[in-house]
Structure formats: structure tokens, C-alpha cells
């Protein structure tokens, strides 16, 4: 388990979540913390051995707080895709238990549907975007 402040760090992740960090917050590429942790692991081939345990700890913390394994970034990558071949793949696969609303949003995304913001409750906008359904332009 990495030292505090060293990425990835289970204890730092837990502290941030306990202090109110949003488990499914997104960056400018629409990647969640789960995406970032898993993609980062793929980008450090020389350090993978020492990252493996810490990465799994971080993934467990995020999943335990309800991180969506079906969130899609702007490239269509989900945490499951990012986890393939890594130490956390089994953890991600075992967390796949989609909620009905996630399945509905995924069906809309597969149909390349868009929504009119004025016709959809505001609190669903981010949820739909997380699953690849974006507002009409």
C-alpha cells in the first residue's frame, strides 16, 4: 500500500472520499477517478509491480463508495476497458451489476441519442453524460 501522497494511495483516496470528494467527478476528458487510476497504471510499465497492490486498494475504495464501472469518457472508454490486463480487472468485473437506470442510459448512448436539456430534469444531465448521452447542440 503506497505511502500517503504517493499515487496511487489507498489511504489518501479514503481520506479524500471521507472529506467529500465526489466519487464520479469528471475531468475535461470526462474521466472519473476510477478511469484515472486504471489508465495511469497502463502508462507506467516499469513501475507496475510496485503499483499493483496500491491500485487494487484505490479501486476497492472507489467501488465501495459507488463508483460507476460503466461511466464512459469522451473516447468511449469505460473503467472495465481501462482495467483489461491489469491487476484490478477482476475487481472491476466483479463490480459489474448495472442498475436499471444505467442500462437505460447505455441503451440511449448505443442509439446515439441526445437530449434536450429543457426536457430532462437538471439532476439527470450529469448522469446521462457519464453514460455517454449528451445534450443536443
NORRA-V461278 format. One record per residue. N is the residue number from 1. RES is the residue in one small letter. PSI is psi in whole degrees, -180 to 180 (999 if undefined). Layout:
((N:RES:PSI) (N:RES:PSI))
This chain:
((1:x:119) (2:x:160) (3:x:150) (4:x:134) (5:x:-11) (6:x:129) (7:x:137) (8:x:147) (9:x:119) (10:x:-45) (11:x:-40) (12:x:-41) (13:x:-47) (14:x:-46) (15:x:-46) (16:x:-43) (17:x:-40) (18:x:-27) (19:x:3) (20:x:8) (21:x:140) (22:x:120) (23:x:-29) (24:x:27) (25:x:152) (26:x:152) (27:x:-168) (28:x:-15) (29:x:6) (30:x:31) (31:x:138) (32:x:170) (33:x:-34) (34:x:-44) (35:x:-51) (36:x:-47) (37:x:-46) (38:x:-41) (39:x:-39) (40:x:-38) (41:x:-40) (42:x:-21) (43:x:-1) (44:x:66) (45:x:-31) (46:x:-19) (47:x:9) (48:x:-39) (49:x:-43) (50:x:-17) (51:x:-23) (52:x:-54) (53:x:-43) (54:x:-42) (55:x:-46) (56:x:-37) (57:x:-44) (58:x:-45) (59:x:-43) (60:x:-42) (61:x:-46) (62:x:-44) (63:x:-38) (64:x:-23) (65:x:8) (66:x:19) (67:x:139) (68:x:122) (69:x:-8) (70:x:11) (71:x:137) (72:x:139) (73:x:-178) (74:x:-16) (75:x:0) (76:x:11) (77:x:132) (78:x:164) (79:x:-35) (80:x:-45) (81:x:-42) (82:x:-24) (83:x:-15) (84:x:127) (85:x:-3) (86:x:175) (87:x:-19) (88:x:3) (89:x:-45) (90:x:-39) (91:x:-45) (92:x:-46) (93:x:-38) (94:x:-18) (95:x:-4) (96:x:105) (97:x:72) (98:x:140) (99:x:158) (100:x:-42) (101:x:-29) (102:x:-42) (103:x:-41) (104:x:-43) (105:x:-39) (106:x:-38) (107:x:-40) (108:x:-42) (109:x:-42) (110:x:-31) (111:x:7) (112:x:38) (113:x:152) (114:x:165) (115:x:153) (116:x:116) (117:x:-34) (118:x:-18) (119:x:-1) (120:x:134) (121:x:137) (122:x:-35) (123:x:-8) (124:x:-12) (125:x:-51) (126:x:-37) (127:x:-47) (128:x:-44) (129:x:-38) (130:x:-28) (131:x:11) (132:x:13) (133:x:120) (134:x:158) (135:x:151) (136:x:146) (137:x:999))
